[in-house]
Amino acid sequence: MTNLSNTVLRTVGFCTLLFSTLTIAQTSSADEKDEIDSNLSQTEAAAESDLEKLVVVGNVLYSDQVNALRTPTPIIDVPQSLSIITAEQISARGFDSVGDIIDYTPGVNTSQGEGHRDSVVFRGVRSTADFFIDGMRDDVQYYRPLYNLEQVEILRGPNALLFGRGGTGGILNRVTKKGVIGESFNTLQGSVDSFGGYAVQIDSNFSSSDTAAFRINAMFETLENHRDFYDGDRVGFNPTAKFMFSDDTTLDLSYEYIDHERFIDRGIPTGTNGRPVEAFEEVVFGDPELNINDIEAHLFRAALQHNFTDSLKGNFSAFYGDYDKLYQNFYASAYDQANNPDVVTLDGYVDTTQRENFILSGNLIGEFYTGDVVHTLIAGVEFIDTASDQNRYNSFWDVTMDDNESFLINRPLNLRGGLGVNAAGNPTVNDFTLDLNDDTRVDIDVFSAFIQDEIQITDQLDLVLGARFDSFDITVFNVVADETRSRKDEEISPRLGLVYKPKEEVSLYGSYSESFLPRSGEQFANINGSNNQLDPNTFTNLEAGLKWDFNQGMSFTAAVFEIEQSAPQVADNDPATLDVIDSEISGFEMQLKGQVNEVWYVSAGYSYLDGEQVNRSGDTGLRPRELPENMFSIWNNFRVTDQFGFGLGLTYQDESFINNSNTAVLPSYTRVDAAAYYDVTDSFSLQLNVENLTDELYFPNSHSTHQVTVGAPLNARLTAHWRF
């Protein structure tokens, strides 16, 4: 913890200097376009209005939807570290993926996700399933689009109370756009990038009456980048409807169709020094025809809101998702630079997933008094029914008679359509239908109930108490073994928070939270072997922090935390007993964002992460993989004139280990990004976003030792916006 203490002192000193500089600047309100992050500012009157309406735009997360917090709690009163990225920010910075957002968010970093899925490392804990749409679980592995979002909410720390299993290091919730009653508007956006890709988005809202509104968000995008053979396209179509049955009752309905197809690139191998081999930066270690990913999904959402009384409100939601996914690829599985520098070994597989998620949830929010103490009580239940069929076939080469084959390293490799010439010069053919790795049919039933009380003890002191009960019942039919296994886990996850506000604009908080992950894992493919016997892994989080809205346009947050994982494992010397292995990750993070003055907006974040791998014998001296010690990002927007503005930012990531053995290293990097904005007319504007302005060769993430992502070189995207 010495390093952590030193880092905290250094960053607090840096913060003090930064504040001194910023507060000298004369602050004033900015025009609408420049107020990108004014949603973090707040006033007491606005908070009271938001509480009555349960329609929160500004200082509070969107509580009129089933979202990250579910209660109309001002951000400054939340005893937890979180970040909000609005639709305006997404557009202004040219973000088109979850990974882009993560790059500029403290405490989190990206993982490669095998080139076919969003994969986020929340405070050192990798996750491919802790994703939500309007507060509803969205755990299938794919790249999530941003075209239909009002905002993205990233909460750090275990979050079982509101989200159940998973959420071990944090969660990412996407809040979608809804119909707006009483308004009609249309926006059209078109863009083209320097790689040759282009995209079109539309957002159209119209009201048919004073009680109904309809909105359509749609997108089409072609995918291109700097890597050979890379291409693809994405289609998204999301019509929604809002009905106001009375002043107290509203209903939101939504259907979303997703169809994504892309080439899969799993990067390049590392060499004898454990670092990516830069000489291979332009080589694709895959098959131009068979490295593909295809997902088609149909998502239905309904959210009913009703005010029973002035002090009792209810949110009731339903979600149905039907996902059909194919993932097929070859990748570098072994490379020996010292002995065979011109030869690489490829492995591969084809993986399919058909999943249906059906979720029902409801919660009541009530406000009442006990004496002079104010309570905001939320109580809810959730039912989840999941059916998931998945199988995997390994590659099978007719020469080696197994799933691995070696090839000479050329650009391109001598491989196409599963036909190739191996390193020995012999023809070789792959068959994806002979070697069945696994075939499982999974049924999951989950029942959850939770309660949380936000207690305003005094005007300055709030206490948050809550707990959630989860019953997780899984049945897995293993087709290959012709075996059916089942397991039922019942867990109670508590949450405790304390918020002290010496001033209305300043809060100090401490919190404790827990979460758990069943042994079937994030994607619950099997509970074979000892997984059928072991209790879930549990995660606890201790966190203390500061939140300060120090003027009408600026906010600062900081947090120090410690996440401990307890993992039961069968004892080596006695299978009838268990060893519980405890490991922890600690760190510090801070974020500054808002309008410095009428021309300058800034968003800056820093995080420090520390941890050590632990086994039955104790500390190993090894650092967890994908855990960079320091990460920093900053983005600045400047309004030069009423028509012209520009942005400049950078993101820095320390080196980290690619594997648990700490023999492969992901090098540190700094990437500089820029943007320029020009309003041609009141309804038409142009925007230029430039990524990697210095054209640095960098490697942003990885999946395993010989699968390191090659970052994109200098590239640009030109976007036109029409409002009519």
Secondary structure, 3 states (H helix, E strand, C coil): CHHHHHHHHHHHHHHHHHHHHHHHCCCCCCCCCCCCCHHHCCCHHHHHHHHHHCCCCCCECCCCCCCCCCCCCEHHHCCCCEEEEEHHHHHHCCCCCHHHHHHCCCCEEECCHHHCCCCEEECCEEECCCEEECCEECCCCCCCCCCCEEEEEEEECCCHHHHCCCCCCEEEEEEECCCCCCCCEEEEEEEEECCCCEEEEEEEEEEEECCEEEEEEEEEEEECCCCCCCCEEEEEEEEEEEEEEECCEEEEEEEEEEEEEEECCCCECECCCCCECHHHCCCCCCCCCCCEEEEEEEEEEEEEEEEEECCEEEEEEEEEEEEEEEEEEEEEEEECCCCCCCEEEEEEEEEEEEEEEEEEEEEEEEEEEECCEEEEEEEEEEEEEEEEEEEEEECCECCCCCCCEEEECCCCCCEECCEEECCCCCEEEECCCCEEEEEEEEEEEEEEEEEEEEEECCCCEEEEEEEEEEEEEEEEEECCCCEEEEEEEEEEEEEEEEEEEEECCEEEEEEEEEEEECCCCCCCCCCCHHHHCCCCEEEEEEEEEEEEEEECCEEEEEEEEEEEEEEEEECCCCCCCEEEEEEEEEEEEEEEEEECCCCEEEEEEEEEEEECCEECCEECCCCCCCCCCEEEEEEEEEECCCCEEEEEEEEEECCEECCCCCCCEECCEEEEEEEEEEECCCCEEEEEEEECCCCCCCCCCEEECCEECCCCCCEEEEEEEEEC
